[in-house]
Amino acid sequence: MLQAEQVLHDRYQLKQKQGKNAGRQTWLAYDLHTTPAESVIVKLLAFGGEVQWDDLKLFEREAQVLKQLDHPPIPKYRDYFHIDERSLWFGLVQEYIPGACLKDLLNQGKRFTEKQVRQIAMDVLQILIYLHELNPSMLHRDIKPSNLILGEDKQVYLVDFGAVQDRGGKEGATFTVVGTYGYAPMEQFGGRAVPASDLYALGATLIHLLTGTAPADLPQRNLRISFKDRVHLSPSMVRWIEKLIEPDLEQRFESASVALCALESGMAIDNTTSSQLIRPTPVEFVNNSGCGGLFDASVPVPDEIKGWNWGAFLMPYFWPFTNNV
């Protein structure tokens, strides 16, 4: 049984348990090999019982993926180890991000405003652009409030990369089906995850932040999450979220960069009221055609006529000869 103050791997002193479920524990710990001792996150997996090979494969995949990633809003990989104390424990150590996960904030009763949700969406989309544009690209496949940390610096961080799929695998290869019901789109459970699948999960997450209700607990209409009657949003923001959570993959944004561009464009529209729209300055037009006074200098000549000359009238007659027709 693991306890606070216990030192694992002769290096990591456990301080406070952050979470526990089915053979998994997450601890805030100190790295005693640094001076001064730095705070780290130690994720532990107890092999055996309810935890089987597929769980261990996902756990090891997260360690391998974190080693490859180098992006500020993704906690950095620190170490991977295993210990044998009555049961076999595997440990993953990563950078500690001071802050709170969005799920905890929801559980505390916090509701997010449209402005806050916009910023969260922009932060997550920037992370997805980084992941999706890697070579080969990576799909997170498990975006949800519990995997997003709102740091003390107000930046959003994405964690838990055990469900990541490397799209560089051979076509037709079998991948472990992962995801969380309510956040993952149908194609993901069918083994066809694509970049737009992460966008669907982001949309479902934003709905949870806005309504305070998990998307799986919200009513659906034509396979779409019904949320408009529970939020107070600008029309463009509603349309943007609805496009994220389109059941039809072809109707969603095709990439995170396209979704970000659409969001930024929508913000510009929302911040401009109808009375502030730039309208062309009206130009007074005087139509003098048919009014006579052809040789009267006091009568203004319209601009559209000023450029006329006899050459323009004669040109059609000379054109066949000058062009050797």
Number of C-alpha atoms within 10 A of each C-alpha: 5 11 12 13 13 13 17 17 11 10 14 24 23 23 17 14 17 12 11 13 8 10 16 17 17 20 22 20 26 22 22 15 11 10 7 9 13 14 21 22 26 28 23 22 22 23 17 13 9 9 14 12 10 10 17 17 12 17 21 16 17 19 21 15 17 20 14 10 15 12 12 11 18 20 21 19 20 16 13 17 12 15 14 9 10 7 12 12 18 20 24 21 24 22 16 16 22 12 15 15 21 22 20 13 17 20 10 9 10 14 16 20 14 17 11 13 18 16 14 21 22 19 17 22 21 14 19 24 18 17 21 22 15 14 10 12 17 22 24 24 27 24 28 27 24 18 15 20 24 19 15 11 9 11 15 25 22 23 23 19 23 22 20 20 21 18 17 10 11 8 7 8 7 9 12 13 14 18 19 14 14 19 27 24 26 18 14 16 15 9 15 13 22 21 22 24 29 27 31 28 27 26 25 28 25 22 28 26 26 22 20 17 15 18 23 14 10 16 11 12 7 7 12 14 21 15 20 14 8 13 13 13 15 12 11 16 19 15 13 17 22 22 19 23 27 20 18 13 18 9 13 20 22 16 19 24 17 13 22 19 11 15 19 13 12 17 15 9 13 13 9 11 8 9 7 8 9 8 7 6 6 6 6 6 8 10 11 14 11 7 8 9 12 13 7 8 8 8 12 13 14 13 10 8 10 9 8 10 9 7 9 10 10 10 11 10 10 11 11 10 9 9 7 6 6
